[in-house]
Amino acid sequence: MKKIKIKVEKWILNITLATFLITLVVSVVTNALMGEAGLVSATLVVLIIIITGIIFDTVGTAVAAGDPKPFHGMAAARVPSAKYSLILLKNASKVSNFFNDVIGDIAGVVSGAGSAVIVLKILAMDASFFNETYLTVLLSCLVASLTVGGKAMGKDVAINYSKEIVHFTGRIMYFFHTRTPLQRWIKLK
């Protein structure tokens, strides 16, 4: 039997720490927004979190499925965003890990916690009318089904339109890296 070797790279340690910090920030901000929000606003916050997870999952899948060939031609034609698209594709495993797993999973956890806040807000309106257990299960099922269904649809779009999605993401990176102070802090290779 072959031994399995697990190599813990610096990337794995960094992404683990980054996930903790991003989750901390997102959770604090979400709790602050939802604590003061009414039922409709809290529901909108949860929907925005779900949609964010779906979008990031779609981009991560598009990068993982992407082909660098068209972007080499675009880079040769000096299309500025092509360089950024190639950076995404060159680092596909890290990009898809960050987009799909870090952002996507954080969105899933935070939207689940947000659904619990919505349950409390509904119960605060009329606890005698709603059964807490049924309401919690129903909202958990709703959030999970919206997330999974949205990600399934996003994966289909990502695989069929990976070039367009990667190029659009490359354009966003180009804009932020050249027109904002980010280029001072982030060195792209």
C-alpha positions in Angstrom: 0.0 0.0 0.0 1.3 3.4 -1.0 1.8 6.0 1.8 0.0 9.2 1.4 2.2 12.3 2.0 0.5 15.5 3.0 2.6 18.6 2.4 1.5 21.7 4.4 2.5 24.6 2.2 2.7 28.2 3.2 -0.4 28.8 1.0 -2.5 26.4 3.1 -1.5 28.1 6.4 -2.1 31.6 4.9 -5.5 30.7 3.4 -6.6 29.1 6.8 -5.7 32.3 8.6 -7.3 34.5 5.9 -10.5 32.4 6.1 -10.6 33.0 9.9 -10.1 36.7 9.5 -12.5 37.2 6.6 -15.2 35.2 8.5 -14.6 37.3 11.6 -15.1 40.5 9.7 -18.1 39.3 7.6 -19.8 37.9 10.7 -19.3 41.1 12.7 -20.6 43.3 9.9 -23.5 41.0 9.2 -24.5 40.7 12.8 -24.3 44.5 13.1 -26.5 45.0 10.0 -29.0 42.3 11.0 -29.2 43.2 14.6 -30.6 46.6 13.9 -32.5 45.6 10.7 -36.1 44.8 10.4 -37.4 41.5 9.0 -37.3 42.6 5.3 -33.9 44.1 5.6 -32.5 41.1 7.4 -33.9 38.9 4.6 -32.3 41.1 2.0 -28.9 40.8 3.8 -29.2 37.0 3.8 -30.1 37.0 0.1 -27.2 39.3 -0.8 -24.9 36.9 1.1 -26.3 33.9 -0.8 -25.9 35.7 -4.2 -22.3 36.7 -3.3 -21.5 33.1 -2.6 -23.0 32.0 -5.9 -21.1 34.6 -7.9 -17.8 33.8 -6.3 -18.4 30.1 -6.7 -19.2 30.7 -10.4 -16.0 32.7 -11.0 -13.9 30.0 -9.1 -15.4 27.3 -11.3 -14.8 29.3 -14.5 -11.2 29.8 -13.6 -10.7 26.1 -12.8 -12.3 25.2 -16.2 -10.6 28.0 -18.2 -8.3 27.7 -21.1 -5.3 30.1 -21.3 -4.9 29.9 -25.1 -7.3 32.8 -26.0 -5.7 35.0 -23.4 -2.2 34.4 -24.7 -3.4 35.8 -28.1 -5.0 38.7 -26.3 -1.9 39.4 -24.3 0.2 39.4 -27.5 -2.2 42.0 -28.9 -1.5 44.0 -25.7 -5.0 43.7 -24.2 -4.2 44.9 -20.7 -6.7 42.7 -18.9 -5.5 39.6 -20.6 -2.4 39.6 -18.3 -4.7 39.5 -15.3 -6.8 36.7 -16.8 -3.6 34.7 -17.3 -2.6 35.3 -13.7 -6.0 33.9 -12.6 -5.6 30.8 -14.9 -2.0 30.2 -13.9 -3.1 30.2 -10.2 -6.3 28.3 -10.9 -6.1 26.0 -7.9 -5.5 28.8 -5.5 -8.1 31.1 -7.1 -10.8 28.4 -7.1 -9.9 27.5 -3.5 -10.3 31.1 -2.5 -13.4 31.8 -4.5 -15.2 28.5 -4.1 -14.1 27.4 -0.7 -13.2 30.5 1.3 -15.8 33.0 0.0 -18.4 30.4 -1.0 -18.2 28.5 2.3 -18.1 31.7 4.4 -21.3 32.8 2.6 -22.9 29.5 3.4 -22.1 29.7 7.1 -23.0 33.3 7.5 -26.3 32.9 5.5 -27.2 30.0 7.8 -26.5 32.1 10.8 -28.5 34.9 9.2 -31.5 32.6 8.8 -31.4 32.0 12.6 -31.6 35.7 13.1 -34.6 35.9 10.8 -36.3 33.1 12.8 -35.8 35.2 16.0 -37.2 38.3 14.3 -40.3 36.4 13.1 -40.8 34.9 16.5 -40.5 38.3 18.1 -43.4 39.4 15.9 -45.7 36.6 17.1 -44.2 33.6 18.8 -47.6 32.0 19.5 -48.4 31.8 15.7 -45.2 30.2 14.6 -43.6 26.9 15.7 -39.9 27.6 16.3 -38.7 24.2 15.2 -40.7 24.1 12.0 -39.7 27.7 11.2 -36.0 27.0 11.8 -36.1 23.9 9.6 -38.0 25.6 6.9 -35.7 28.6 6.7 -32.6 26.3 6.8 -34.0 24.3 3.9 -34.8 27.5 2.0 -31.3 28.9 2.5 -29.6 25.6 1.6 -31.8 25.0 -1.5 -31.2 28.6 -2.8 -27.5 28.2 -2.2 -27.1 24.8 -3.8 -29.5 25.5 -6.7 -27.8 28.8 -7.4 -24.3 27.3 -7.3 -25.5 24.5 -9.6 -26.8 27.0 -12.1 -23.6 29.0 -11.7 -21.4 26.0 -12.4 -23.2 25.4 -15.6 -22.8 29.0 -16.6 -19.1 28.9 -15.5 -18.3 25.9 -17.6 -20.1 27.1 -20.7 -18.8 30.7 -20.5 -15.5 30.3 -18.7 -13.6 32.5 -21.2 -16.0 35.4 -20.8 -16.1 35.1 -17.0 -12.4 34.9 -16.6 -11.9 37.9 -19.0 -14.5 39.9 -17.1 -12.7 39.1 -13.8 -9.4 40.0 -15.4 -10.8 43.3 -16.3 -12.0 43.9 -12.8 -8.5 43.0 -11.5 -6.9 45.3 -14.0 -9.1 48.2 -13.0 -8.5 47.8 -9.3 -4.8 47.1 -9.7 -4.1 50.1 -11.9 -6.6 52.7 -10.8 -6.6 52.2 -7.0 -3.9 52.1 -4.4 -4.0 48.3 -4.4 -0.9 48.1 -6.7 1.2 49.5 -3.8 0.2 46.5 -1.6 -0.4 43.7 -4.0 2.3 42.5 -6.3 0.9 40.2 -9.1 3.1 37.6 -10.8 
